[in-house]
């Protein structure tokens, strides 16, 4: 990317958040490295200029004694915070409350059931169990009060909830792997709604209490819940619609600033679609939306599903992932445009892969932009607008005055006053189509941005044309090599 004007550079350093003018709330933004379970992040990862922070995930059973309630071990959290603090980065935290301390599931007064996680069945409390919910609240209270050193105050100990580099929390309901029921999908175990004592009221009450356990104890941080399709024996309204309504009333009503965002961890070349991510698509103007990669593009961990990430992988040696030069950027751009996501959790092998560094740096810079110069998607413009591409002219990596290496790239922005079916194409001077950036996709009202990676294009004059409903406009751009 060419050197930005000083105005943009000044705006970049304001932070990695996105202030929405109409709803007046801040959206979390940036690229976060997915932490390795039980290990602090490596220095060579955190020092990357495009890494904004570390997303640490731990199981409840690893943070509290198996035999004695209230005996906690937050050493891995302390170690992670110490590393990110050295580099001025941030951390987010997910505590998985379906793998709980043994003393809870062994308590005869705790009602349990089985859920499916990574192919295994796990015995865990039902989401509405009062004993488990009380212990979950105690866990987060202990963590909120936990003293940690704050380097910005000379190493003075502050409560974990007050540390400026603790950015957010994934809010998982007790006894669940997010808002979803894998058993219901796989058929290998009974669905949650078939559990004794299940009622919608009890289930909804348990979910809200779990989320409040985090939100109420960390009021300065953003919180987000994994949200997927889920159903029970009542067809209308569906359980996922019913629960989403309850969450909106409680946490993001469209009037006050939202206290809960929506999250999925299945970003791939073609996923998630707007049906599977219906809640994120539907509520993106009312609350923040967040995304984690399904797996690594380089080593396919943890799922090994080549069909999910190989289709958009570009390699210099066919079939050799270690020579990849593109892949995650395709997925990031798609969910950024369709779901409004500005926060991305990426696997470490991808972040450490040198072939992806240029694309990650570009997206780091884009996500750092405040909406006044980027894409304020919350405020619908009054008319269709196609902006001039930036930079223009744009250069290949070999001749750019600001970059060495990489592919020629330019960014095209446009505004939609309403939801519209959009096509955006690039043509050469002879009118031949050379690229389709948006292919008859339905996009929401607001500001949108697409990049053209002119990898194999010759230098010269090109034209880009947008068609959005009855609106059509064409602009000229120059590629120099």
Phi and psi in degrees as a GROMACS rama.xvg file:
@    title "Ramachandran Plot"
@    xaxis  label "Phi"
@    yaxis  label "Psi"
@TYPE xy
-64.561  159.281  UNK-2
-58.4981  131.106  UNK-3
-80.0968  151.27  UNK-4
-58.2806  158.043  UNK-5
-61.084  -31.8775  UNK-6
-61.5405  -46.9673  UNK-7
-64.5785  -41.1546  UNK-8
-60.8032  -40.8775  UNK-9
-64.5655  -39.0637  UNK-10
-68.3138  -33.8414  UNK-11
-56.2365  -43.7958  UNK-12
-78.2658  0.391884  UNK-13
-69.6582  -19.9091  UNK-14
136.424  178.06  UNK-15
-101.757  37.1346  UNK-16
-121.693  165.306  UNK-17
-131.335  106.737  UNK-18
-87.1677  118.655  UNK-19
-89.4252  120.27  UNK-20
-66.7924  -44.2755  UNK-21
-68.4042  -51.0369  UNK-22
-86.0357  -13.3644  UNK-23
55.6119  50.4109  UNK-24
-133.537  159.089  UNK-25
-98.7332  133.798  UNK-26
-102.243  131.618  UNK-27
-64.5622  143.081  UNK-28
-149.019  150.483  UNK-29
136.296  177.05  UNK-30
-109.115  119.17  UNK-31
-114.379  135.399  UNK-32
-81.1102  132.434  UNK-33
-73.3965  118.513  UNK-34
-71.7794  152.969  UNK-35
-83.804  134.3  UNK-36
-56.9691  122.275  UNK-37
79.5642  7.17199  UNK-38
-129.761  137.809  UNK-39
-69.9875  155.434  UNK-40
-68.6936  150.108  UNK-41
-74.8627  144.242  UNK-42
-57.9826  -41.2091  UNK-43
-65.2478  -17.7988  UNK-44
-86.4508  -51.301  UNK-45
-66.5531  -28.6242  UNK-46
-76.452  -7.95037  UNK-47
-60.4435  133.949  UNK-48
-66.2399  -24.5085  UNK-49
-92.5976  -2.8859  UNK-50
-90.4382  118.15  UNK-51
-87.8818  -21.4212  UNK-52
-179.414  -173.338  UNK-53
-122.07  132.801  UNK-54
-99.7433  101.108  UNK-55
-89.8799  134.796  UNK-56
-125.492  131.004  UNK-57
-138.122  151.684  UNK-58
-86.9012  146.393  UNK-59
-54.3804  -42.4269  UNK-60
-62.9679  -19.6501  UNK-61
-87.9335  -5.78794  UNK-62
-110.116  -12.912  UNK-63
-133.91  146.424  UNK-64
-54.7959  141.416  UNK-65
-70.1683  -24.2524  UNK-66
-113.564  -20.1849  UNK-67
-130.422  123.245  UNK-68
-69.0788  145.198  UNK-69
82.452  5.51528  UNK-70
-104.025  108.068  UNK-71
-112.216  154.813  UNK-72
-133.784  101.926  UNK-73
-104.061  24.2869  UNK-74
-63.2835  -37.4615  UNK-75
-67.8565  -34.0753  UNK-76
-66.674  -43.4561  UNK-77
-60.3898  -43.7612  UNK-78
-65.4087  -39.6564  UNK-79
-66.1832  -44.5801  UNK-80
-61.2993  -38.1394  UNK-81
-62.3561  -39.4507  UNK-82
-69.9563  -49.6216  UNK-83
-64.7859  -30.964  UNK-84
-65.5985  -33.9808  UNK-85
-61.5499  -29.9046  UNK-86
-109.57  6.79816  UNK-87
67.6438  24.6447  UNK-88
-93.8343  -174.569  UNK-89
-124.037  171.885  UNK-90
-137.564  148.295  UNK-91
-120.085  161.488  UNK-92
-137.745  132.619  UNK-93
-120.44  124.529  UNK-94
-108.923  117.417  UNK-95
-81.7415  111.037  UNK-96
-94.3938  22.7103  UNK-97
-102.644  -16.7795  UNK-98
-106.166  95.9589  UNK-99
-105.368  163.893  UNK-100
-57.1151  146.687  UNK-101
-59.5944  -33.6085  UNK-102
-63.2103  -23.9778  UNK-103
-77.4034  -51.2443  UNK-104
-70.7397  -20.8912  UNK-105
-85.6685  -6.95062  UNK-106
-72.8626  119.863  UNK-107
-63.3984  -17.2368  UNK-108
-86.5898  -5.46673  UNK-109
-95.6942  124.739  UNK-110
-81.8661  129.699  UNK-111
-120.662  165.818  UNK-112
-152.491  -176.554  UNK-113
-115.157  137.688  UNK-114
-120.683  163.546  UNK-115
-105.407  130.583  UNK-116
-142.22  119.468  UNK-117
49.5252  45.8153  UNK-118
82.6532  -6.96072  UNK-119
-109.451  151.509  UNK-120
-92.4027  133.058  UNK-121
-122.108  129.008  UNK-122
-83.6933  127.86  UNK-123
-150.962  159.789  UNK-124
-66.5697  151.667  UNK-125
-67.5122  151.855  UNK-126
-63.3871  -16.6934  UNK-127
-105.157  10.4137  UNK-128
-71.764  122.045  UNK-129
-65.8115  -38.0357  UNK-130
-65.2863  -46.9518  UNK-131
-63.8044  -40.1217  UNK-132
-63.8373  -39.5608  UNK-133
-64.8498  -39.9905  UNK-134
-69.5623  -33.0124  UNK-135
-65.4262  -42.7576  UNK-136
-62.6719  -39.2616  UNK-137
-65.9617  -37.7698  UNK-138
-59.9931  -49.2928  UNK-139
-70.6532  -30.129  UNK-140
-66.3091  -42.8384  UNK-141
-63.3415  -39.6327  UNK-142
-68.0964  -41.9648  UNK-143
-60.1102  -37.428  UNK-144
-84.422  -11.9316  UNK-145
-60.2244  124.94  UNK-146
-79.2699  134.975  UNK-147
-137.866  150.074  UNK-148
-75.1773  139.262  UNK-149
-111.975  107.59  UNK-150
-66.1549  -24.4696  UNK-151
-70.9349  -12.773  UNK-152
-116.986  27.2756  UNK-153
74.0784  23.3421  UNK-154
86.7427  8.45292  UNK-155
-61.9728  140.08  UNK-156
-74.487  132.651  UNK-157
-131.344  155.77  UNK-158
-60.3657  144.266  UNK-159
-53.0463  -37.195  UNK-160
-64.9182  -20.7453  UNK-161
-100.953  0.505731  UNK-162
-73.0283  129.546  UNK-163
-67.4763  -17.2348  UNK-164
-96.4824  0.830121  UNK-165
-86.9631  102.45  UNK-166
-87.9262  -36.8604  UNK-167
-172.074  175.337  UNK-168
-137.483  136.621  UNK-169
-81.6304  121.103  UNK-170
-97.3728  101.45  UNK-171
-101.092  131.296  UNK-172
-69.0885  147.416  UNK-173
-52.6443  132.953  UNK-174
72.0295  15.4569  UNK-175
-137.832  152.111  UNK-176
-95.1142  64.8765  UNK-177
78.5155  -173.938  UNK-178
-83.7273  88.3449  UNK-179
-170.862  164.899  UNK-180
-136.471  92.2688  UNK-181
-62.9935  -35.2911  UNK-182
-59.8187  -39.6616  UNK-183
-62.7147  -36.1846  UNK-184
-77.2873  -39.5162  UNK-185
-85.2984  -28.8411  UNK-186
75.1311  8.74384  UNK-187
-89.6548  -3.59739  UNK-188
-157.523  160.899  UNK-189
-62.8453  142.927  UNK-190
-67.4294  156.266  UNK-191
-56.6559  -41.7365  UNK-192
-70.2246  -9.37407  UNK-193
-88.9083  -2.05398  UNK-194
-70.5848  138.632  UNK-195
-54.5434  142.55  UNK-196
73.9878  7.88991  UNK-197
-70.7118  130.448  UNK-198
-140.249  156.441  UNK-199
-61.3997  -38.9243  UNK-200
-64.1828  -45.1347  UNK-201
-65.5686  -43.603  UNK-202
-62.2072  -48.8628  UNK-203
-62.5631  -41.793  UNK-204
-62.1456  -40.2619  UNK-205
-66.0453  -41.1058  UNK-206
-61.3697  -48.9386  UNK-207
-62.7429  -38.6897  UNK-208
-66.044  -40.0016  UNK-209
-60.1961  -46.0319  UNK-210
-67.6899  -37.9564  UNK-211
-65.9856  -27.5456  UNK-212
-56.7596  -33.2625  UNK-213
-91.4604  -52.9507  UNK-214
-57.6231  -43.6966  UNK-215
-70.31  -25.3031  UNK-216
-95.9888  -11.216  UNK-217
-132.247  67.1159  UNK-218
-69.2342  -17.6079  UNK-219
-89.5174  -13.1725  UNK-220
-102.315  156.627  UNK-221
-83.4495  146.201  UNK-222
-126.716  148.421  UNK-223
-147.87  143.356  UNK-224
-116.581  132.912  UNK-225
-65.7747  125.769  UNK-226
-130.977  124.065  UNK-227
-136.97  177.345  UNK-228
-66.1472  138.439  UNK-229
-155.758  145.664  UNK-230
-141.074  165.594  UNK-231
-137.571  -158.563  UNK-232
-75.9195  -10.5074  UNK-233
-95.2456  123.067  UNK-234
-79.2808  -37.6777  UNK-235
-139.619  124.574  UNK-236
-72.2158  154.414  UNK-237
-63.3937  158.763  UNK-238
-61.7753  -39.6704  UNK-239
-67.981  -35.1207  UNK-240
-68.8099  -42.3842  UNK-241
-59.4816  -46.505  UNK-242
-69.7901  -37.1383  UNK-243
-62.7075  -38.9028  UNK-244
-61.3449  -41.9157  UNK-245
-64.2695  -40.5686  UNK-246
-65.2862  -40.6141  UNK-247
-62.8076  -42.886  UNK-248
-64.2426  -32.8299  UNK-249
-89.691  -36.9637  UNK-250
-126.388  -26.3649  UNK-251
-149.883  84.3623  UNK-252
-89.2563  3.93317  UNK-253
84.3072  -3.97312  UNK-254
-110.568  -60.7091  UNK-255
-81.069  161.176  UNK-256
-61.0787  137.742  UNK-257
-67.7394  144.81  UNK-258
-110.449  2.44103  UNK-259
-148.734  129.4  UNK-260
-105.075  178.385  UNK-261
-119.056  142.804  UNK-262
-142.136  146.551  UNK-263
-140.133  155.902  UNK-264
-122.398  51.0584  UNK-265
-136.631  35.7446  UNK-266
-73.5374  123.755  UNK-267
-144.16  -165.839  UNK-268
-59.3974  -40.7633  UNK-269
-122.916  4.53439  UNK-270
-127.254  157.709  UNK-271
-83.2056  157.649  UNK-272
-86.3923  171.361  UNK-273
-71.567  -15.8923  UNK-274
-78.2669  -49.36  UNK-275
-64.7941  -33.4618  UNK-276
-103.292  40.6966  UNK-277
-57.7297  -38.976  UNK-278
-67.0376  -41.978  UNK-279
-65.5334  -42.1117  UNK-280
-65.3284  -43.0412  UNK-281
-73.0743  -34.493  UNK-282
-106.915  12.1788  UNK-283
-64.2681  -20.8329  UNK-284
-85.3833  -14.2914  UNK-285
-102.42  -22.9814  UNK-286
-152.538  172.291  UNK-287
-83.9646  148.169  UNK-288
-119.418  145.576  UNK-289
-142.284  154.559  UNK-290
-144.798  143.424  UNK-291
-119.306  145.432  UNK-292
-63.0571  143.066  UNK-293
-63.8728  -40.1588  UNK-294
-163.647  178.877  UNK-295
-79.8029  140.72  UNK-296
-72.5342  -29.2671  UNK-297
-82.1514  -51.0111  UNK-298
-114.889  4.45892  UNK-299
64.8093  10.5719  UNK-300
-79.5528  143.891  UNK-301
-97.4257  -0.87794  UNK-302
-98.488  -25.4424  UNK-303
70.1919  26.1774  UNK-304
-98.0644  88.0985  UNK-305
-61.0833  -29.8353  UNK-306
-66.994  -16.2767  UNK-307
-85.594  -34.1587  UNK-308
-119.558  -19.2193  UNK-309
-67.5428  -33.8007  UNK-310
-57.8091  -28.8529  UNK-311
-108.393  13.3596  UNK-312
-85.8191  129.21  UNK-313
-110.529  123.256  UNK-314
-122.447  152.01  UNK-315
-81.2392  -24.18  UNK-316
-117.571  112.907  UNK-317
-52.0948  129.568  UNK-318
84.1449  -5.42682  UNK-319
-107.373  101.525  UNK-320
-64.4734  -24.8947  UNK-321
-67.6761  -14.1262  UNK-322
-100.386  14.9077  UNK-323
-63.6334  141.786  UNK-324
-123.023  -6.51041  UNK-325
-159.087  157.138  UNK-326
164.057  -69.689  UNK-327
-58.4498  -31.5736  UNK-328
-58.7498  -36.3329  UNK-329
-61.9651  -45.9071  UNK-330
-68.502  -43.4161  UNK-331
-59.5543  -46.7714  UNK-332
-61.4435  -39.7406  UNK-333
-66.8861  -47.6656  UNK-334
-75.6166  -25.8205  UNK-335
-61.7553  -42.564  UNK-336
-77.1747  -43.4706  UNK-337
-88.276  -31.0286  UNK-338
-114.591  -1.49457  UNK-339
72.0403  18.63  UNK-340
-72.7268  136.839  UNK-341
-127.975  1.93468  UNK-342
-121.398  126.972  UNK-343
-133.782  130.199  UNK-344
-102.637  123.475  UNK-345
-123.815  143.9  UNK-346
-69.9821  147.792  UNK-347
-62.4406  -37.4281  UNK-348
-61.3324  -32.747  UNK-349
-73.7063  -41.658  UNK-350
-66.5545  -29.1241  UNK-351
-88.5765  -7.52283  UNK-352
-77.1393  118.398  UNK-353
-61.5913  -28.0268  UNK-354
-67.1602  -20.8428  UNK-355
-96.4083  -8.32239  UNK-356
-57.8932  -41.482  UNK-357
-62.6974  -42.4946  UNK-358
-69.1193  -41.4396  UNK-359
-63.5705  -38.3921  UNK-360
-64.1448  -41.1537  UNK-361
-59.6149  -45.6246  UNK-362
-72.3129  -34.0503  UNK-363
-55.9812  -44.9983  UNK-364
-67.6063  -39.441  UNK-365
-63.9717  -46.1152  UNK-366
-67.9201  -22.2591  UNK-367
-77.5437  -14.7953  UNK-368
-72.0585  128.213  UNK-369
-64.258  157.245  UNK-370
-67.7438  -16.0391  UNK-371
-64.4312  -23.3454  UNK-372
-122.386  1.88162  UNK-373
-119.157  -108.715  UNK-374
-135.361  81.2322  UNK-375
-72.2826  89.2898  UNK-376
-75.7225  -13.3829  UNK-377
-79.7393  -25.8457  UNK-378
-107.08  110.015  UNK-379
-71.5712  129.665  UNK-380
-69.0679  168.799  UNK-381
-86.6822  -13.4506  UNK-382
-151.374  165.472  UNK-383
-72.1715  134.117  UNK-384
-140.45  130.168  UNK-385
-109.656  117.229  UNK-386
-88.5732  162.261  UNK-387
-67.9963  139.583  UNK-388
-63.4598  155.474  UNK-389
-138.387  132.981  UNK-390
-75.9753  160.633  UNK-391
-150.914  115.685  UNK-392
-65.389  162.429  UNK-393
-124.689  155.877  UNK-394
-120.488  158.642  UNK-395
-74.2006  162.428  UNK-396
-60.5936  -30.1911  UNK-397
-72.2279  -27.0079  UNK-398
-116.258  -4.06417  UNK-399
-64.1646  136.96  UNK-400
-72.7896  -10.1508  UNK-401
-115.98  -9.51623  UNK-402
-137.043  152.093  UNK-403
-124.788  126.133  UNK-404
81.188  172.334  UNK-405
92.0738  178.929  UNK-406
-107.056  152.842  UNK-407
-64.7025  133.252  UNK-408
-145.944  141.181  UNK-409
-139.907  157.332  UNK-410
-113.023  134.452  UNK-411
-116.343  125.317  UNK-412
-113.568  145.925  UNK-413
-149.391  158.76  UNK-414
-119.852  138.558  UNK-415
-120.563  125.923  UNK-416
-77.8701  -10.7611  UNK-417
-154.92  165.262  UNK-418
-61.5848  131.649  UNK-419
-151.376  154.148  UNK-420
-84.7369  125.648  UNK-421
-125.568  140.438  UNK-422
-129.114  133.3  UNK-423
-131.776  118.203  UNK-424
-129.49  157.656  UNK-425
-115.89  136.863  UNK-426
-128.018  152.541  UNK-427
-87.473  -178.502  UNK-428
-67.3411  -16.8047  UNK-429
-93.0778  4.96856  UNK-430
84.0427  6.83713  UNK-431
-80.5859  134.556  UNK-432
-71.9064  127.64  UNK-433
-114.07  -17.4418  UNK-434
-160.55  143.078  UNK-435
-114.337  112.671  UNK-436
-89.4006  -38.591  UNK-437
-130.311  123.372  UNK-438
-112.197  82.8562  UNK-439
56.3254  42.3389  UNK-440
-94.0572  146.753  UNK-441
-86.3578  118.072  UNK-442
-116.809  151.36  UNK-443
-77.5836  162.766  UNK-444
-63.5466  144.16  UNK-445
132.347  -165.201  UNK-446
-92.3404  138.544  UNK-447
-132.124  157.39  UNK-448
-145.542  133.828  UNK-449
-132.439  149.043  UNK-450
-108.049  141.773  UNK-451
-107.296  116.504  UNK-452
-93.9118  98.9914  UNK-453
-85.3686  59.9497  UNK-454
-62.3244  -42.4396  UNK-455
-113.546  12.084  UNK-456
-83.4859  143.965  UNK-457
-78.6256  157.505  UNK-458
-65.5194  152.569  UNK-459
143.82  -165.753  UNK-460
-93.2684  136.004  UNK-461
-131.168  162.43  UNK-462
-127.617  141.654  UNK-463
-120.36  137.228  UNK-464
-127.754  132.66  UNK-465
-109.719  138.602  UNK-466
-125.066  119.53  UNK-467
-134.869  98.7403  UNK-468
63.8271  -125.178  UNK-469
-87.0692  -5.92462  UNK-470
-87.2341  135.841  UNK-471
-146.192  136.124  UNK-472
-151.083  148.485  UNK-473
-127.633  139.662  UNK-474
-131.097  160.937  UNK-475
-104.363  144.018  UNK-476
-144.571  162.594  UNK-477
-126.531  130.184  UNK-478
-105.777  121.804  UNK-479
-112.554  141.535  UNK-480
